[in-house]
Amino acid sequence: MALSARALKVGDTYEEQVVENLSRTRIVMYAGASGDYNPVHSDERFVTEAAGYPSVFAHGMLSMGLTGRMLTNYVGDGRLTEYGVRFTRQVWPGDNLTAVAEVTALREAGEEHFVDLDVTARNQNGETVVQGTASARIDP
């Protein structure tokens, strides 16, 4: 069932756990899918000895994609009209991520209805790892 402007109000939230115990395998699989083979995402020796990080970490775009899946689960496939984020923290192997969308505005443009959302993803420690905004077409 698609979201309806009649059923929403500013301040409504939708929350979903988008990954539990993020695996190194999933990070490497994302590297293959995206073509981003930066060694900070897969080479433990490089990342600890040369780059100075405690471990490999996930691609920012993987975190964005996981958060985006929450959005499409909420608003429906093919309804997002805008989606942008910034990455505020690294996401490490073993992390759990929970994404939240909060309704910030309901608006009309012509005969179409839209919902504007603030979007965040937080790790198991409550730290924000992704922060952004999205808009989607909704039913009247």
C-alpha positions as a printed Julia matrix, in Angstrom:
140×3 Matrix{Float64}:
  0.0     0.0    0.0
  1.41    3.38  -1.01
  1.82    6.24   1.45
 -1.01    8.74   1.51
 -0.84   12.44   2.35
 -4.05   11.98   4.38
 -2.36    9.36   6.59
  0.86   11.31   7.28
  1.74   14.25   9.47
  4.91   16.2   10.12
  6.93   14.4   12.79
  5.88   10.87  11.79
  8.81    8.45  11.71
  9.61    5.12  10.14
 12.5     3.0   11.46
 14.13   -0.14  10.14
 17.25   -2.12  10.96
 19.06   -2.25   7.62
 22.01   -4.45   8.52
 22.95   -6.67  11.44
 26.59   -7.62  11.99
 27.91   -6.16   8.72
 30.31   -8.73   7.32
 33.62   -8.21   5.55
 32.23  -10.44   2.83
 29.38   -8.01   2.23
 31.84   -5.1    2.05
 33.98   -6.96  -0.51
 30.87   -7.96  -2.47
 29.91   -4.27  -2.6
 33.38   -3.44  -3.9
 32.82   -5.91  -6.74
 29.36   -4.58  -7.51
 30.44   -0.94  -7.45
 33.91   -1.3   -8.95
 35.37    0.59  -5.97
 38.42   -1.47  -5.02
 40.06    1.08  -2.73
 42.16   -1.03  -0.33
 40.76    0.74   2.75
 37.69   -1.46   2.21
 39.39   -4.83   1.83
 43.12   -4.9    2.67
 43.58   -5.22   6.43
 47.36   -4.89   6.3
 47.27   -1.78   4.12
 44.56   -0.08   6.15
 46.22   -0.7    9.52
 49.88   -0.2    8.59
 49.8     2.42   5.82
 46.52    4.23   6.32
 46.44    4.13  10.14
 42.89    2.86  10.6
 42.04    0.11  13.1
 40.42   -2.05  10.41
 38.86   -2.02   6.96
 35.58   -0.1    6.75
 32.5    -0.03   4.54
 32.07    2.17   1.49
 30.0     5.26   2.21
 27.81    4.38  -0.74
 27.07    0.97   0.82
 25.73    2.76   3.9
 23.74    5.09   1.65
 22.34    2.16  -0.3
 21.27    0.31   2.84
 19.58    3.48   4.09
 17.97    3.97   0.68
 16.46    0.5    0.89
 14.7     1.6    4.08
 13.32    4.6    2.17
 11.92    2.53  -0.69
 10.43    0.09   1.83
  8.68    3.1    3.4
  7.59    5.17   0.4
  7.45    2.44  -2.25
  9.5     1.55  -5.31
  9.8     4.24  -7.95
  8.51    7.03  -5.72
 11.74    8.69  -4.54
 12.33   11.97  -6.36
 15.36   13.17  -4.38
 17.8    11.5   -2.02
 21.08   12.87  -0.75
 23.27   12.18   2.26
 26.56   12.95   3.86
 28.67   10.36   5.6
 29.4    11.36   9.2
 31.27    8.28  10.54
 32.85    5.13   9.26
 30.91    1.9    9.31
 32.98   -1.06  10.49
 32.64   -4.82  10.09
 30.31   -6.09  12.8
 28.24   -2.9   12.93
 24.46   -2.93  13.12
 22.71   -0.05  11.35
 19.24    1.28  11.97
 17.81    3.85   9.55
 15.08    6.35  10.35
 12.99    8.61   8.1
 11.16   11.53   9.7
  8.45   13.49   7.87
  9.47   17.16   7.73
  6.92   18.46   5.21
  3.93   17.47   3.12
  3.46   19.5   -0.05
  1.72   19.67  -3.37
  3.13   20.64  -6.77
  0.46   20.85  -9.39
 -1.67   17.79  -8.85
  1.11   15.71  -7.3
  1.66   15.2   -3.59
  5.1    14.87  -1.97
  6.6    14.03   1.38
  9.93   15.51   2.49
 12.0    13.45   4.91
 15.03   13.79   7.14
 17.01   10.58   6.96
 19.56    9.17   9.4
 21.3     5.88   9.96
 22.84    5.09  13.32
 25.11    2.3   14.47
 24.6     0.11  17.52
 26.18    2.81  19.71
 23.63    5.41  18.6
 26.23    7.28  16.52
 24.95    8.82  13.29
 26.8     7.38  10.29
 24.59    8.77   7.5
 22.55   11.96   7.54
 20.5    13.41   4.73
 17.18   14.24   3.13
 14.78   12.66   0.7
 11.56   13.5   -1.1
  8.99   11.15  -2.59
  5.73   11.23  -4.51
  2.83   10.02  -2.43
 -0.86    9.44  -2.98
 -3.31   12.24  -2.02
